[in-house]
Amino acid sequence: MDYAPIETKLGTVVCTSNGPSVNAFDFVLEDETPSVRRGEFVSSVVQEGVTVIARVHDLVRTNRYFEHAEAVREYQSRGQSLRSMFPTDRWQYTIAQTQVIGFWADNRAIRPYSAVPPGATVTRVDEDILNAFLKLDKEDGLNLGTLGHHDLKFVPSMNRLLSKHLAILAMSGAGKSYFVSVLLEELLSRTKEEGRLAVVVVDVHGEYTYLKEMSGDDLGKSNLDLDIEHIRASHFQIPVISLSADAIGALVAGMSSVQRRELRKVISRMRSHSRSGYTLRDVITTVREDDNINTNTKEALIGWLLNLDDTSLFGKEPTPRIEKAIRPGKLLLIDLSDFVSLKKKQILVSYLANELLYLRRSGRIPPFLLVLEEAHQFCPESRREIAIPKDRIETIAREGRKFFALLCLISQR
């Protein structure tokens, strides 16, 4: 399909100390033109048949008469106005600074390979070209709203949007949770024929619990039965039998290699004698009764294990059974609003992330999307901070995509 650009001239590309370059260019706005807004997409011709698509990231207004602060101050001290003495309006202009997104040539998007020539005309981007450039899917896409400053619905294909990991980053109050709510509702409203994805949401503040009360009617699909399971963090249980000595050691700070070695021996014996599972109290009892463990090592191990047992997160049986809780089209909502302790949240998320990736690698659960609210609590930037689940999350980020184990991080940072 051929697209004819709409020639609404916005301005002219100008030279600066940094450009035009392959990745960016600036243009001066025309007089009396419709306003250009930050975040708007614009276009310009690089060469015949090749159009650059760029996004305005800042606007700078300048005027030569007001460049020197000392001159402006001098006239002010005399009670005189520069505007009344000089034709200041004729020397006022606005520079729009843009970031190049890509090129459009032969009805397809390609990577930029050449700079826009100085003096080139900048125009409003044609909506049909922008729709094709962003590969929006008007038929089966996820309706996530309207593209800012454009009369264009933002309906990305689910396969394209969620074929890679996703991050939603913005300051507090900017609407991250609202956007995620819209995304979740769109995923829930999809039929089997449209393609469905299993979704696991770690809800730190209980912001998405309203979803459990929704029905197909609320999403405009009366014949659709929503599959939503809500689990409060206080009901979550991690089976102790599934934890190795190293896994337990990773949950506490400061466990020595000697302590891990002795714990490894204890767990090996318990697994061989108890196939039905055991609790941390059982492990503590076994450690206490083992005369082969050094007294100091024994006391330290018991202290570590008692601290973990006090979290009430560990038991004989898993709740929920992740393998049975994950299926296409279902939303599993893990509500952490019961927990104040950051350590409890981190232990739960660490186990959940590890179990999801393990089960997906072995093909025992379908492709899934793990949504992590307040992701900076679980994988902070600084390595000096204690973050139990950080390694697990980084593993999904590195390796998950090839197994269709997808990650959506929501953060202020």
URWO-V681981 format. One record per helix or strand of 3 or more residues. SS is the DSSP state (~ for helix, > for strand). FROM is the first residue (numbers start at 1). TO is the last residue. Records with the same first field share a line. If there is no record, write none. Layout:
# URWO-V681981
SS = FROM-TO + FROM-TO
This chain:
# URWO-V681981
> = 9-14 + 24-29 + 41-47 + 50-63 + 92-105 + 108-110 + 121-124 + 142-146 + 153-156 + 166-169 + 198-203 + 227-232 + 237-239 + 330-335 + 368-372 + 405-411
~ = 64-66 + 69-77 + 82-85 + 88-91 + 127-133 + 158-161 + 176-188 + 209-213 + 216-219 + 233-235 + 240-242 + 245-250 + 257-273 + 280-289 + 295-309 + 322-325 + 342-361 + 375-377 + 390-403
